[in-house]
Amino acid sequence: MNHPDISVHVAYLRHLGVDFADLRATVLGLEIAPGRPTLDTLSTLFYRAQGTATRLAAEVTGLNGSPYTRVPGSRESLDALRAGVSTASLAASDLAHALAATPLEGIRFGGPTEHDEQFRDQERNEAVPVLTEHLQEAARQLELCSTVCHYVAHGISKDLSPAAASASASLPAPAKLNTKQYEALDAFTKGGAQLEVRGRRARIATIDGTAVTTATFGSLDDLGLVHHDSSVSLARGRDITVTAEGHRALAHRSRSASRSTPITSAPAPAAVRTSGQAGR
């Protein structure tokens, strides 16, 4: 962490809390029907859970290196977040177990037999309660992670709002972006975004399907609002993460949008009509 803008951490934790809750809702809403569609969905959920756990771990590291550690009670907050990392990892583990319990296709050594279909039906039936148990447990862990993130964010905001405001005053204003750039940043905070090449063309893939052009991504990259590991092959896909400055830009936009617009007296209808007539 290169600057003491605690409000960035607060905003980031709230984003993480929402992401954990969204992931939980998706897990609970998954229709359990053992087969390839379920396997593909579980793979995506597993990647999302791992990514969110990684982001929470990075947040613990960032807060541990910030001026927040000098505040009484910060140790308890950091301990809660550290436990949240473990909980998020358990959720990912349960999704991995569900993935492993999902029946696969394929033919055994010796070739197909007349009993293959019967065997597959039995395997699917036996997998359903196992999948159900792991998904319910993953949802429980994700709900706990969401609660921890919101709880700690609220505590930091309540206890340090004057200090955070003072720290922010010494920083340059956060980047002001256009609508497409804000939408892209918001999509990237959900995890699972990648920069990849398909058919010799670079593209941005987001977990929620938000369309992001390479030009928009490039502008965010130039501003230092996103990060991707250039050592990873584009053919494999580079994970895209939002930097602290990127979260600061999103947090600034959220605060600006929440401010009430001053109410001004509207001109009387007669005056409007008169003005219109005068302009004819």
N, C-alpha and C positions, 0 to 999 in steps of 0.2 A: 504494500500500500504506500503510494508516494505522497499522498496528501490526507489531511485529517477530516475529510468531509464525511462525517458520520451519517448524514442524511442519505448518502448513497447506499450505505449498508442497510439502513432501515427500509428504503425502497426495494432493494434487492431481496431482502428477507420476505417482504410482502409478496413480491413476484413469485418467489419460491413457494410460499404458502399456497398461493393460487394454483401453481403448477402441480403441487402435490395433491391438492383437492381435485383438480381436473383429471389427473391420472387415476385417482381412486374411483371417481365416477365412471371412468372408462372401464376399469377393471370390473366394477360391480355390474356394469351394463353388458359385459361380454356374454354372448349366448354360447353356452358350452355344448358344442357339437364336435367331438373329436374328429379331426380330419385336417386336410391341408389348409383351409381358410383359418381355422383356429390356430394352427401352428404358425402361420404367417403373422397373425395378429399378436400372438404371444411374443414372438420375436421382437416386434416393434415395441410392445409394452416393456419388455425386458431392457431394450436399449434405452428407452425413455427413463426408466427407473434408475439405471446405472448413471445416465447423464445427470439426472437431478441430484442423485447422491453425491456425485463428483462436484457439482456446483455448490452444494451445501458445505462440503469439505473445504472447498476453496474459500468460502465465506468465513468459515471458522479461522482459517489461516490469516485471512485479511484482517479480521477484527482483532485477532491476537497480536498483530503487528501495528495496531492503530493506537492513538491516544486514549481510546475507550478503556484500555486496560488500566488506566490510572484512576478510573471512577470506582468508588465503592460499590460492590455488588456485581461488577462486571464478570468476576470469576464464575458466579453462579449462572449468568447468562451464557457464557462460553461453554460451561459444562453441559448445559441443557442442549446447546447446538451440537456439541460433540457427541452427545448421546443420540441426537437426531440423525447424525451421519450413520451411526451403527444401526439405527432403526430403518433408515432408508436402504441400507445394504441388505438387511433382512428381508425387506419387501422385494428387492431385486432377486434375492436368493429364492424366495417363494415362487416368483414368476419363472425363474430358471427351472425349479423343480416341476412346475406345471408344464413348462416347455418339454422337459425330459419325459414327462408322463403321457404326453400326447402321442397316440399311435402313429407310426410312420408307414409310408408305402414301401414297395419293394418286394422282391421275391427271394426266398431263402435258398441256400445251397441245395442243389438237387432239382431245382425247377419248380413250377407251380404244381399243386395237387388239388384234388377235388374238395379238400377240407379247408382250403385257404380262406374262402369267404366266411365260413363258419368261425374260423379262428379270428379273423378280423373283427367280426361282430362281437365276439366275446371280449376281445381286447378293448374295443371301444366302450362296451358296457362297464368293464372294470375300471376304465380310466375316468369316467364321469365323476364319481365321488372323490377321487384323488384330486382331480382338477378343481373341483368345487372347494375343497378344504384349503388348498394352496392359494386360490384366488381370494377367498374370504380373509385368510390370514394376511395376505399382501395388502388388501384394502384396509384392514385394521391398522397395519403399520403405517401406511401412507396417510391415513387420517391423523395419526399421532404426529407424524412429521409436519403436516400442515398446521396443526395446533401449536406445535413448538415454534415454528417460524413466526406465526402471527403473534404469539405471546411475547417472544423475545423482541420482535420489532416494536410492539406496543410499549414494552418496558423501556427500551432504549429511547424511543421518541418522547416518552413522558418524562424521563429523568434527565435527558440531555438536550432537549430542544433548544434552550438558550445557548448551550455550548456549541451545538451543531450549527446554529445560525451564525454564531460568531466565526466559526471556522470557515464556513462557506463564504463569508464576506471577503476573505482574503484571496479567494480563488477567482480565476477568470470566469465570465459567464459561460454556462454550458452551451453547447452547439444548438442553434435553432435550425430545425430540419423541416422539410416539406412533408406532406401527408404520407406519401409513398415511403419515405425514409423512416418515419415513425412507425408505420405499419410493419415494415421489414424488421426493425429493431424489436418490436413487440413479439413478432413471430419467432425471432431468434431466441428470445428469453424462455420460450416454452421447451427448448432443448430439441435435439434430433435434427437440426438444420445442417446441411452439408453443401459444400462446393464440389461439384463433380463434373465429369465430362461424359457425355452420352452422344454417340454418333459424331464425334469430333467437335462437338459444340459444348461450351461450358454452360452449366445451368445451376440454379440454386434450388435445392429441394428442402422444403420445410415440413415439419411434422403435422401441421394443421392445414396444409394445402395452400397457404398464402402465396400468391404469385409475387416473386421478387426477381427483377431483372438484374443482369450482371452489372449494368450501369449503376443501379441503385446500390448494389452490394459494393461496387468499387468506390463509390463516393463515401460510404460509411467506413470502408477500410482506410481510405486516405485520411479521414478525420480521426482515425484511431478509436473508433467506436465499436469495432468488431475485431475478432482475432481468428486466424486459421493457421494451422501448422503447415508451413510451406515445405517441410521435409517429407510430408505424406504425399504419395502419388495422387493426382487428380482422378486417375482411373479408379482408384480405391475409394476416393471421396474424403474430403477434409472437413472435419467437424468445425462448425462455426459457433463461436461463443461471443457474448456481449461483454465488452470491457467495463471497467468501473466508470469511465467517462460516458459510455453508452447508457448505462443505467442512470447516470446523473442526468443525461439529456431527457430520458424517459420520465424520471422523477420530476424534473423541472416542468415538463409538459403537463404532467398530472396535476401539479400544484397550480399551474396557470389556469388550467381548465376548470378547477374546482372553485376558483375565486368568483364571487358573485359580480355580475356586470352592473355598474351603476345605473340606477333607474332615472331616466330623463323624462321630462314631460313631453308627451306627444303633441304636435300642433293640432289645433282644433280642426275638425273636418272642414268647416267653412273657410278657414285660412288656406287649407290645402287646395280647395276648389278655386278659391280666388287667385292663388298663385298660378294654378294651371291656366286659368282664363287669361291672366296677364301675360303669360308666355306665348299665347297664340298670335 
